[in-house]
Amino acid sequence: MQEIVAEKPIDAVIAAMWRHPHEVDTGSIRVIHLLEAEPVASRALRQLPSIAFAFFRLLSQLRSAYGHRLELLLGHYSTYLLAWFAPALPRICFNQDMEWLFVRKGWRRSILKKVILLTNRRSRVVTTNAYVTKTYEAAGVQPLGEASIWAEARWLRPAASNRDIDVVMLVRGSAIKRLDLYLKALRLFSRTSLRVAVITPDTAIAERLRLDAVETYLRPSDAEMQVIFGRSRVFLLLSDVEGFGLPPLEAMGSGCVPVCRDAGGVRCYMRGEFANLLFPLDTPIEHIVGTVVDRLQRNDLPDAEAARSAFATGLQASRVSRADCIRRLQSSIGNAAASEAAHQLDAL
């Protein structure tokens, strides 16, 4: 980000509600944990008062340091409650997905959607791609711009000649990630001679699949995943919803061809000769698996260089889009800070 707007760099501090056991490397950006504990769903509500107290204490410290230049960037709907407790503070909602879809259909989803949209309508909004933008526009939210997500350049690697894995899948336990479809697909693939591998962050899923003698990789590092992708011919994604869907794209950088259900965000890269590998959500899993098996056996898929070329082209386009969004955002930050300062002066 600072490479794009080096003339006006922005200081950033990440406030995490809990300390996660598998945190990403944030480089030079400081991370403050509002609660020095790992997140556990059954304890979350009881811990919210402590988290809120730590949040307000942090805001007090940051206001002393930054004054009217302080803004909130909200990256997940779970942080909206804290933001509503500081209504005068300018805020930006960074929407990578339609997060109300993470909840099963019913009154809970309806309420969550209303809260998310209400917060977004009273904030400046940044999305990650055209699919997310159009969904929010249809709901009456006009995004400021698109900070386009794309896989990092390091995922673009020379195409390997020896690909001994026919199909690789990333399997997660969430309902919208469709564990049920992956398990059915694995049963169907087991009737063929194809070699299938599974990557998963879930220990229980890994243990279950290993009992079925499925080649399984539990929480591999990025470097290990690059090796797996380099050995694979097809990446199969079966989710119902993906705001973007990075793993199939990361696999493309190594020349692995994605085959996806139309989970939304994957449309950003399932284009051109990859478009006929994007299946409507109502397509039977038997048809998807059958198509993968048939096209692999006939060697009727885009080649590795086509996948790498699509990755490289999209990477450059996303950099242009992201730079434009960051410039707009930086300009809006200055305007919002000035407005808030004027408001407080009027109140004196």
C-alpha positions as CSV (number, residue, x, y, z in Angstrom):
1,M,0.0,0.0,0.0
2,Q,2.8,2.5,0.9
3,E,4.4,1.8,-2.5
4,I,1.2,3.1,-4.2
5,V,0.7,6.2,-2.0
6,A,4.2,6.8,-0.8
7,E,3.7,10.6,-1.0
8,K,1.2,10.3,1.9
9,P,1.8,7.1,3.9
10,I,-0.8,6.1,6.4
11,D,0.0,4.7,9.8
12,A,-2.0,1.6,10.7
13,V,-2.6,-0.5,13.9
14,I,-4.5,-3.8,13.8
15,A,-6.8,-4.4,16.7
16,A,-7.7,-8.1,16.9
17,M,-10.5,-9.1,19.2
18,W,-8.7,-12.4,20.2
19,R,-5.3,-14.0,19.7
20,H,-5.6,-16.7,17.1
21,P,-3.3,-19.7,17.2
22,H,-2.6,-19.4,13.5
23,E,-2.1,-15.7,12.9
24,V,-0.6,-14.3,9.7
25,D,2.6,-12.4,9.5
26,T,1.7,-8.6,9.4
27,G,5.2,-7.4,8.8
28,S,5.9,-4.0,10.4
29,I,2.2,-3.4,11.2
30,R,1.6,-3.6,14.9
31,V,-1.1,-6.0,16.2
32,I,-2.9,-5.3,19.5
33,H,-5.0,-8.1,20.9
34,L,-8.0,-6.8,22.8
35,L,-8.2,-10.1,24.6
36,E,-5.1,-12.3,25.2
37,A,-7.1,-15.5,24.7
38,E,-7.9,-17.8,21.8
39,P,-11.4,-17.4,20.3
40,V,-13.9,-20.0,21.6
41,A,-17.5,-19.7,20.4
42,S,-19.1,-20.8,23.7
43,R,-17.2,-18.0,25.6
44,A,-17.5,-15.2,23.0
45,L,-20.6,-13.4,24.5
46,R,-19.2,-13.5,28.0
47,Q,-16.0,-12.0,26.8
48,L,-17.5,-9.1,24.8
49,P,-17.5,-6.6,27.8
50,S,-13.8,-7.2,28.3
51,I,-13.2,-6.7,24.6
52,A,-15.3,-3.6,24.5
53,F,-13.4,-2.1,27.5
54,A,-10.0,-2.8,25.9
55,F,-11.3,-1.3,22.6
56,F,-12.3,2.0,24.3
57,R,-9.0,2.1,26.2
58,L,-7.2,1.7,22.9
59,L,-9.3,4.3,21.2
60,S,-8.4,6.8,23.9
61,Q,-4.7,6.1,23.4
62,L,-5.0,6.5,19.6
63,R,-7.0,9.7,19.8
64,S,-4.3,11.2,22.0
65,A,-1.7,10.2,19.3
66,Y,-3.6,11.0,16.1
67,G,-6.4,13.3,17.1
68,H,-8.9,14.0,14.2
69,R,-6.9,11.9,11.8
70,L,-8.1,8.7,13.5
71,E,-10.4,6.4,11.5
72,L,-11.7,2.9,11.9
73,L,-11.3,0.3,9.1
74,L,-13.8,-2.5,9.8
75,G,-12.8,-5.8,8.1
76,H,-15.6,-8.1,9.5
77,Y,-19.2,-7.7,10.7
78,S,-18.2,-9.0,14.2
79,T,-16.4,-5.6,14.7
80,Y,-19.5,-3.5,13.9
81,L,-20.8,-3.6,17.4
82,L,-17.7,-1.9,18.7
83,A,-17.8,0.7,16.0
84,W,-21.4,1.6,16.9
85,F,-20.2,2.5,20.4
86,A,-18.0,5.2,18.8
87,P,-20.5,6.7,16.3
88,A,-18.6,10.0,15.8
89,L,-15.5,8.2,14.6
90,P,-15.3,8.1,10.8
91,R,-15.3,4.5,9.6
92,I,-14.6,2.5,6.5
93,C,-16.2,-1.0,5.9
94,F,-14.0,-3.3,3.9
95,N,-16.3,-5.9,2.4
96,Q,-14.7,-9.0,1.0
97,D,-18.0,-10.9,0.9
98,M,-21.7,-10.9,1.8
99,E,-21.1,-12.1,5.3
100,W,-24.8,-12.6,6.1
101,L,-24.7,-15.6,3.8
102,F,-22.4,-17.3,6.4
103,V,-25.6,-17.8,8.5
104,R,-28.2,-20.3,7.5
105,K,-31.4,-19.0,6.0
106,G,-33.9,-17.7,8.5
107,W,-34.5,-14.9,10.9
108,R,-30.8,-14.8,12.1
109,R,-29.6,-14.2,8.5
110,S,-32.3,-11.5,8.0
111,I,-31.3,-9.6,11.1
112,L,-27.6,-9.9,10.4
113,K,-28.1,-8.6,6.8
114,K,-30.0,-5.6,8.1
115,V,-27.3,-4.8,10.6
116,I,-24.5,-5.1,8.0
117,L,-26.3,-3.0,5.5
118,L,-27.3,-0.3,8.0
119,T,-23.6,0.0,9.1
120,N,-22.4,0.1,5.5
121,R,-24.9,2.8,4.6
122,R,-23.4,5.0,7.4
123,S,-19.8,4.3,6.4
124,R,-17.5,4.6,3.4
125,V,-17.4,1.2,1.7
126,V,-14.6,-0.6,-0.1
127,T,-15.2,-3.9,-1.8
128,T,-12.9,-6.5,-3.4
129,N,-14.4,-7.2,-6.8
130,A,-17.2,-6.5,-9.2
131,Y,-19.3,-9.4,-7.9
132,V,-19.3,-8.0,-4.3
133,T,-19.8,-4.4,-5.5
134,K,-22.9,-5.3,-7.6
135,T,-24.4,-7.2,-4.6
136,Y,-24.0,-4.2,-2.3
137,E,-25.2,-1.7,-5.0
138,A,-28.4,-3.8,-5.4
139,A,-28.9,-3.4,-1.6
140,G,-28.6,0.4,-1.8
141,V,-24.9,0.7,-0.8
142,Q,-22.6,2.6,-3.2
143,P,-19.0,1.5,-2.7
144,L,-16.2,4.1,-2.9
145,G,-14.1,1.7,-4.9
146,E,-12.7,-1.8,-5.3
147,A,-9.5,-2.8,-3.6
148,S,-9.2,-5.7,-5.9
149,I,-8.1,-8.9,-4.4
150,W,-5.7,-11.1,-6.3
151,A,-3.3,-13.8,-5.3
152,E,0.2,-12.4,-4.5
153,A,2.8,-12.4,-7.2
154,R,4.8,-15.1,-5.4
155,W,2.1,-17.6,-6.4
156,L,3.2,-17.2,-10.0
157,R,5.7,-20.0,-10.5
158,P,7.2,-21.9,-13.5
159,A,4.9,-24.6,-14.7
160,A,6.0,-28.1,-13.6
161,S,6.2,-30.9,-16.1
162,N,5.5,-33.7,-13.7
163,R,1.9,-33.5,-12.3
164,D,1.2,-36.7,-10.4
165,I,-1.9,-35.4,-8.6
166,D,-5.0,-35.3,-10.8
167,V,-7.3,-33.4,-8.6
168,V,-6.6,-31.3,-5.4
169,M,-9.3,-29.8,-3.2
170,L,-9.4,-27.5,-0.2
171,V,-12.0,-28.9,2.2
172,R,-13.5,-27.0,5.2
173,G,-16.3,-27.7,7.6
174,S,-18.5,-24.7,7.1
175,A,-22.0,-25.4,5.7
176,I,-21.5,-22.9,2.8
177,K,-18.1,-24.5,1.9
178,R,-20.1,-27.7,1.3
179,L,-18.2,-30.4,3.1
180,D,-21.1,-32.8,2.1
181,L,-20.3,-32.2,-1.6
182,Y,-16.6,-32.8,-1.1
183,L,-17.3,-36.1,0.7
184,K,-19.6,-37.2,-2.1
185,A,-17.0,-36.1,-4.8
186,L,-14.3,-38.1,-3.0
187,R,-16.5,-41.2,-3.1
188,L,-17.1,-40.7,-6.8
189,F,-13.4,-40.2,-7.5
190,S,-12.6,-43.3,-5.5
191,R,-14.3,-45.3,-8.2
192,T,-11.8,-44.0,-10.8
193,S,-8.0,-44.4,-11.3
194,L,-7.4,-40.7,-10.6
195,R,-5.1,-39.6,-7.8
196,V,-6.9,-37.1,-5.5
197,A,-5.4,-35.0,-2.7
198,V,-7.1,-32.9,0.0
199,I,-5.8,-29.8,1.8
200,T,-7.7,-28.9,5.0
201,P,-7.2,-26.5,8.0
202,D,-9.5,-28.7,10.1
203,T,-7.9,-31.5,12.2
204,A,-11.1,-33.5,12.5
205,I,-11.6,-33.5,8.7
206,A,-8.0,-34.6,8.2
207,E,-8.3,-37.5,10.6
208,R,-11.6,-38.5,9.0
209,L,-10.2,-38.5,5.5
210,R,-7.0,-40.3,6.5
211,L,-9.2,-43.2,7.9
212,D,-10.6,-43.4,4.3
213,A,-7.0,-43.5,2.9
214,V,-7.4,-40.1,1.2
215,E,-4.1,-38.3,0.6
216,T,-4.5,-35.4,3.1
217,Y,-2.4,-32.3,4.0
218,L,-3.3,-30.6,7.3
219,R,-2.6,-26.8,7.4
220,P,0.4,-26.9,4.9
221,S,2.5,-23.7,4.7
222,D,2.3,-21.5,1.6
223,A,5.5,-23.0,0.3
224,E,4.2,-26.5,0.8
225,M,0.9,-25.5,-1.0
226,Q,2.9,-24.2,-3.9
227,V,4.5,-27.6,-4.3
228,I,1.2,-29.3,-4.1
229,F,-0.4,-27.0,-6.7
230,G,2.7,-27.5,-8.9
231,R,2.1,-31.3,-8.8
232,S,-1.7,-31.0,-9.5
233,R,-3.6,-30.8,-12.8
234,V,-7.0,-29.6,-11.5
235,F,-8.2,-27.6,-8.4
236,L,-11.8,-28.4,-7.6
237,L,-13.9,-25.8,-5.7
238,L,-17.4,-26.8,-4.5
239,S,-18.4,-23.9,-2.2
240,D,-21.8,-22.3,-2.3
241,V,-20.4,-18.8,-1.6
242,E,-17.0,-17.3,-2.0
243,G,-16.5,-13.5,-1.9
244,F,-13.5,-14.2,-4.1
245,G,-12.0,-17.6,-3.6
246,L,-8.2,-17.3,-3.5
247,P,-7.1,-21.0,-3.4
248,P,-8.2,-21.8,-7.0
249,L,-6.5,-18.7,-8.2
250,E,-3.3,-19.4,-6.3
251,A,-3.3,-22.8,-7.9
252,M,-3.6,-21.2,-11.3
253,G,-0.3,-19.4,-10.7
254,S,1.4,-22.8,-10.7
255,G,-0.4,-23.9,-13.8
256,C,-3.1,-25.9,-12.1
257,V,-6.5,-25.5,-13.8
258,P,-9.5,-24.5,-11.6
259,V,-12.9,-26.2,-11.9
260,C,-15.5,-24.4,-9.8
261,R,-19.1,-24.2,-8.8
262,D,-20.4,-20.7,-9.4
263,A,-19.7,-19.4,-5.8
264,G,-19.7,-15.8,-6.9
265,G,-16.3,-14.2,-6.6
266,V,-14.6,-16.9,-8.7
267,R,-16.2,-15.3,-11.8
268,C,-13.4,-12.8,-11.6
269,Y,-10.9,-15.3,-13.0
270,M,-13.1,-18.1,-14.5
271,R,-13.2,-16.3,-17.8
272,G,-12.2,-17.0,-21.4
273,E,-11.3,-20.6,-21.9
274,F,-11.9,-21.3,-18.2
275,A,-15.6,-20.1,-18.4
276,N,-16.9,-23.6,-19.3
277,L,-15.3,-25.0,-16.2
278,L,-17.6,-22.8,-14.0
279,F,-20.7,-24.8,-13.1
280,P,-24.1,-23.4,-12.0
281,L,-24.8,-24.1,-8.3
282,D,-27.7,-26.5,-9.2
283,T,-25.4,-28.7,-11.3
284,P,-25.4,-32.3,-9.8
285,I,-22.1,-33.2,-8.2
286,E,-22.1,-36.4,-10.3
287,H,-22.1,-34.3,-13.4
288,I,-19.2,-32.1,-12.2
289,V,-17.1,-35.0,-11.2
290,G,-17.9,-36.9,-14.4
291,T,-16.9,-33.8,-16.4
292,V,-13.6,-33.5,-14.5
293,V,-12.8,-37.2,-15.0
294,D,-13.7,-37.1,-18.7
295,R,-11.7,-34.0,-19.5
296,L,-8.7,-35.2,-17.6
297,Q,-8.8,-38.6,-19.4
298,R,-9.1,-36.9,-22.8
299,N,-6.5,-34.2,-21.8
300,D,-9.2,-31.7,-22.8
301,L,-8.3,-28.8,-20.4
302,P,-6.6,-25.5,-20.8
303,D,-2.9,-26.1,-20.4
304,A,-0.6,-25.0,-17.6
305,E,0.7,-21.9,-19.5
306,A,-2.8,-20.7,-20.1
307,A,-3.5,-20.8,-16.4
308,R,-0.3,-19.0,-15.6
309,S,-1.0,-16.4,-18.3
310,A,-4.5,-15.7,-16.9
311,F,-3.0,-15.3,-13.5
312,A,-0.4,-12.8,-14.7
313,T,-2.9,-10.7,-16.7
314,G,-5.3,-10.5,-13.7
315,L,-2.5,-9.6,-11.3
316,Q,-1.6,-6.5,-13.4
317,A,-5.2,-5.4,-13.8
318,S,-5.8,-5.8,-10.0
319,R,-2.8,-3.6,-9.2
320,V,-4.2,-0.8,-11.3
321,S,-7.7,-1.1,-9.7
322,R,-6.3,-1.3,-6.2
323,A,-4.1,1.7,-6.7
324,D,-7.1,3.8,-7.9
325,C,-9.1,2.7,-4.9
326,I,-6.4,3.5,-2.5
327,R,-6.0,7.0,-3.9
328,R,-9.8,7.6,-3.6
329,L,-9.8,6.2,-0.1
330,Q,-6.8,8.3,1.0
331,S,-8.6,11.4,-0.4
332,S,-11.8,10.5,1.5
333,I,-9.9,9.9,4.7
334,G,-8.7,13.5,4.6
335,N,-12.2,14.8,3.8
336,A,-13.8,12.8,6.6
337,A,-11.2,13.9,9.1
338,A,-11.8,17.5,8.2
339,S,-15.6,17.1,8.5
340,E,-15.3,15.5,11.9
341,A,-13.0,18.3,13.1
342,A,-15.5,20.9,11.9
343,H,-18.3,19.1,13.6
344,Q,-16.5,19.1,17.0
345,L,-15.6,22.8,16.6
346,D,-19.3,23.6,16.0
347,A,-20.2,21.7,19.2
348,L,-17.8,23.9,21.3
